[in-house]
Every structure is written in C-alpha cells, then in structure tokens.
Amino acid sequence: MAYIFANYSYNQNDLDLNRLYANAWDVGFFDDANLTYYGVSYRDIYSVDWYLNGDYASIFGGDRITVDQQLNVTGGTISGYLELFWNGAEYLVSGGMQDMAISAKALFGAAATSSRVDDHALLEQALWGDDEFELSGGDDIAFGYGGNDWMFGFAGHDVLSGGTGDDVLVGGSGNDTINGGPGQDTAAFSGTAGSYTLTLNVAAHPVIADRRAGGDGVDSIIDVEFLSFEREEGLFALSQFNATPQLLGKEFESFIELYIAYFNRAPDAVGLNFWGTAFASGTTFPEIAKLFMDQEETRAIYPNTSSNVDFATSVYHNVLGRVPDQSGLDFWVAVLDSGEQGRDQFILSVLGGVQEGSLDRQYLDNKVDVGAYYAVHKGMSDVGDAAAVMALFDGSQSSIDRAVAAIDADYADAHNPTSGEFLMPIIGVLDNPFA
C-alpha cells in the first residue's frame, strides 16, 4: 500500500519527471546509507538538486539501487520519494510518497524523456493497490487508480478521483469534486447528517452542501454509492436514492399521489427518492403500490381489523376530499370483499379514475402541489410535519396558503445548520408553483 502526502498544493496532473533530469545541477548517490525519512528507513539514497524558477531537491530512497560511473541509475527499486523546495532560509518538504515499488531504472529512463506518458504509467502502476492519500490544505488534484484507497483532501478546493476499487474519499473543508469511479465508493463528511443538504439535479451531478459555517463546503458527487456522516450508524446508500431526476414530471406526481392516497400526507423526501429510484431501476408502479401496503405506516393506519368500507371511505377522502357516492362505495366494497382487486389495486383505480378538468382533479392537483413543495422543492423528510401540513389543506386557496406557510416555517427550522434535518431537494423535475 502506497502512502502519498502533500504539505502544499498537489496536482497529480503536473507529474513531470523530466523537470528533474533537464534542470539538475547536482546528483548524489549514497549506497548502504540506511537513512530514515519520515519514519521509513531506506538502504540506498539517490538525490537530485535542480533549479526551475527556484531551488528544489528530490530524494529517492530504495533498495539495491545501482549506478554507473556517471551516476546514471542502472538497477534497483525505488520505494520512497521526497520533494523539497528552498524558501530562502531552508528547505521545506512539499510532499512525498512511501511504500511503493517502482523500478529505479524505469523511473530514471522516464525522466530522461520529455513525454509525460511514461511518467504517469509508472505512477499508475505504483498506485494500483490499496493506497492512502493525505493531501494539503490547498487545492489538490489526486487520482487513486486501482485498489481500495483512502483519500483525505483536508482544506482547499480539491478534486479527488478514487478510480477502480472501493474507495473512501474525504473532501474536507472547501468546495470539492469527489469522483468515486468504478466500485462501491464512500464520500465521508465531518458533521451529522442533519447539517447537510443533498441536492439532486436533472442537469448536473448530485451536490452536497454543509450548512455549517466553516464546515465541509459544497461538494459535487460523482459515481459515489454511499455517504458517511459523523456519529451516524451505517452508511447512507446514495445509489438507492439518486435516480429520481431521470423521472418525468407526471411520473413524479404519480408517486406523490400514492403518498396522498395511502397516508394523506406529503411525501418524505428520502422515501420519495427511494421509490422513485426503484421505479427508474425497473420496479413497476403497480409493484410499488403493492409494496406500499406492506409498510408499518400503512398497517398502523389500516390495521387488519379495518373494514373495506372504512378503507374505501378513507382513500376517497384522502384523494378527493369527499365521501364516496353510495353506489360507487357499494361497487368498490363488493370488489374488495370478493378479492377481485386488492387494496393496492383499488388505490390505483381511484387515482386513475380522477377525470381531467373535474373538481376532483383540481383538488388532487392542489394537494400534489403542496406535497411537492414539502418533499421535492424543500427536500424535507419529517413524517409528522408532512402529515401536519397536509392536514391544513381542505381544497380552498386559504388552506393552500396556510399549508405553504407551515412548510416555510418547517423549512426554516430544518435548515438550521446545527439542529436541522438532512434535506434532499430535487431540481428540474417539477416546477415550483409557490416560488
């Protein structure tokens, strides 16, 4: 496992071994020196002093390094590297690498050419394992290539790319780009989940913002499967929630209608994104409606002892804001009693039967707008608040205004950086009618 560290801004794209070769003014070779740098002992040392807009020193440590009479490297293995720069008073270590294994001859052969392709090929070879990066407090760019890597960006605006493998990437403070690459990757954050807003966007990668002053900043998340928060048990499986921006607006509204029909509340953002991602991944809407029946919340509202009359009456009230006409109620109760349709199918039938242009449609559309404002546009997930705001709605404009005001008040509390909630809004799927 290689260990890479940087005390000053690090950009892996800038790797250019020819800088040393072309600008060297002194080289040294210390055979069997057995010197220790940064806690690691090296049998042999090869050093290069070079000048490029300032004085630098590069120290290569390894084993069985051999040189010819002109001090050209002919063999051995490089296992450590330090780069230093002169600040006018002393040499300071800018960064280095330990615990790798690179052919010394191949490395210095690459340094002798102006092409950087072979430089990067050697580095990729060295980092094709389980590596650790501890980067600087500046703006860093680093690539992990293969293996299960740990990457720490600390301060600055960093670009961390894990590459192949199951990586853990910690951007730290600053506005970072975190790219997990192939594998099961985790982006880790320093605060509890309630301090963060995860924004999903039709036109961009997910963005997670730490609402705390001086916290983790605003990070773009690419190909990351899990999020890790301080003092949270387990990981947040982002890959189970982040496909909802793929849905059409009508599909999204259908999910909100499902929450209204079953629970008479606004959706919770986390749950809405879970079911939306399941739908985007191939689970059908009827299958999801059936799965809604097997939820603790559903069983609490509609226990096994509840009659089909009570169930049908509740669904009509939730969806249409009224009691069913007697003939319609008798028909549906008979269908439910016979087992011809299950309760989940009944709910889909009621939703599908709402006629465009009708007062029922206007009522349900307004209710969907309230639900979308809570879960989609504000990204909130408190189920109690979701039920309370929907309870304010009775179909009138004044009730819509009361519900919107309640959502705004809930959002002010939820947005608090230290005592708030994990927020998960979605941009670009539905227009905000209350903007």
C-alpha positions, 0 to 999 in steps of 0.5 A, spaced: 500 500 500 502 506 497 502 512 502 502 519 498 502 526 502 502 533 500 504 539 505 502 544 499 498 544 493 498 537 489 496 536 482 497 529 480 496 532 473 503 536 473 507 529 474 513 531 470 519 527 471 523 530 466 523 537 470 528 533 474 533 530 469 533 537 464 534 542 470 539 538 475 545 541 477 547 536 482 546 528 483 548 524 489 548 517 490 549 514 497 549 506 497 548 502 504 546 509 507 540 506 511 537 513 512 530 514 515 525 519 512 519 520 515 519 514 519 521 509 513 528 507 513 531 506 506 538 502 504 540 506 498 539 514 497 539 517 490 538 525 490 537 530 485 538 538 486 535 542 480 533 549 479 526 551 475 524 558 477 527 556 484 531 551 488 528 544 489 531 537 491 528 530 490 530 524 494 529 517 492 530 512 497 530 504 495 533 498 495 539 495 491 539 501 487 545 501 482 549 506 478 554 507 473 560 511 473 556 517 471 551 516 476 546 514 471 541 509 475 542 502 472 538 497 477 534 497 483 527 499 486 525 505 488 520 505 494 520 512 497 520 519 494 521 526 497 520 533 494 523 539 497 523 546 495 528 552 498 524 558 501 530 562 502 532 560 509 531 552 508 528 547 505 521 545 506 518 538 504 512 539 499 510 532 499 512 525 498 510 518 497 512 511 501 511 504 500 511 503 493 515 499 488 517 502 482 523 500 478 529 505 479 531 504 472 524 505 469 523 511 473 530 514 471 529 512 463 522 516 464 525 522 466 530 522 461 524 523 456 520 529 455 513 525 454 509 525 460 506 518 458 511 514 461 511 518 467 504 517 469 504 509 467 509 508 472 505 512 477 499 508 475 502 502 476 505 504 483 498 506 485 494 500 483 493 497 490 490 499 496 493 506 497 492 512 502 492 519 500 493 525 505 493 531 501 494 539 503 490 544 505 490 547 498 487 545 492 489 538 490 488 534 484 489 526 486 487 520 482 487 513 486 487 508 480 486 501 482 485 498 489 481 500 495 484 507 497 483 512 502 483 519 500 483 525 505 483 532 501 483 536 508 482 544 506 482 547 499 478 546 493 480 539 491 478 534 486 479 527 488 478 521 483 478 514 487 478 510 480 477 502 480 476 499 487 472 501 493 474 507 495 473 512 501 474 519 499 474 525 504 473 532 501 474 536 507 473 543 508 472 547 501 468 546 495 470 539 492 469 534 486 469 527 489 469 522 483 468 515 486 469 511 479 468 504 478 466 500 485 462 501 491 465 508 493 464 512 500 464 520 500 465 521 508 463 528 511 465 531 518 458 533 521 451 529 522 447 528 517 442 533 519 447 539 517 447 537 510 443 538 504 443 533 498 441 536 492 439 532 486 439 535 479 436 533 472 442 537 469 448 536 473 451 531 478 448 530 485 451 536 490 452 536 497 452 542 501 454 543 509 450 548 512 455 549 517 459 555 517 466 553 516 464 546 515 465 541 509 463 546 503 459 544 497 461 538 494 459 535 487 458 527 487 460 523 482 459 515 481 459 515 489 454 509 492 454 511 499 455 517 504 458 517 511 456 522 516 459 523 523 456 519 529 451 516 524 450 508 524 451 505 517 452 508 511 447 512 507 446 508 500 446 514 495 445 509 489 438 507 492 436 514 492 439 518 486 435 516 480 429 520 481 431 526 476 431 521 470 423 521 472 418 525 468 414 530 471 407 526 471 411 520 473 413 524 479 406 526 481 404 519 480 408 517 486 406 523 490 399 521 489 400 514 492 403 518 498 396 522 498 392 516 497 395 511 502 397 516 508 394 523 506 400 526 507 406 529 503 411 525 501 418 524 505 423 526 501 428 520 502 422 515 501 420 519 495 427 518 492 427 511 494 421 509 490 422 513 485 429 510 484 426 503 484 421 505 479 427 508 474 431 501 476 425 497 473 420 496 479 413 497 476 408 502 479 403 497 480 409 493 484 410 499 488 403 500 490 403 493 492 409 494 496 406 500 499 401 496 503 406 492 506 409 498 510 408 499 518 405 506 516 400 503 512 398 497 517 398 502 523 393 506 519 389 500 516 390 495 521 387 488 519 381 489 523 379 495 518 373 494 514 373 495 506 368 500 507 372 504 512 378 503 507 374 505 501 371 511 505 378 513 507 382 513 500 376 517 497 377 522 502 384 522 502 384 523 494 378 527 493 376 530 499 369 527 499 365 521 501 364 516 496 357 516 492 353 510 495 353 506 489 360 507 487 362 505 495 357 499 494 361 497 487 368 498 490 366 494 497 363 488 493 370 488 489 374 488 495 370 483 499 370 478 493 378 479 492 377 481 485 382 487 486 386 488 492 387 494 496 393 496 492 389 495 486 383 499 488 388 505 490 390 505 483 383 505 480 381 511 484 387 515 482 386 513 475 379 514 475 380 522 477 377 525 470 381 531 467 378 538 468 373 535 474 373 538 481 376 532 483 382 533 479 383 540 481 383 538 488 388 532 487 392 537 483 392 542 489 394 537 494 400 534 489 402 541 489 403 542 496 406 535 497 411 537 492 413 543 495 414 539 502 418 533 499 421 535 492 422 543 492 424 543 500 427 536 500 424 535 507 423 528 510 419 529 517 413 524 517 409 528 522 410 535 519 408 532 512 402 529 515 401 536 519 401 540 513 397 536 509 392 536 514 391 544 513 389 543 506 381 542 505 381 544 497 380 552 498 386 557 496 386 559 504 388 552 506 393 552 500 396 558 503 396 556 510 399 549 508 405 553 504 406 557 510 407 551 515 412 548 510 416 555 510 416 555 517 418 547 517 423 549 512 426 554 516 427 550 522 430 544 518 435 548 515 438 550 521 445 548 520 446 545 527 439 542 529 436 541 522 434 535 518 438 532 512 434 535 506 434 532 499 431 537 494 430 535 487 431 540 481 428 540 474 423 535 475 417 539 477 416 546 477 415 550 483 408 553 483 409 557 490 416 560 488 
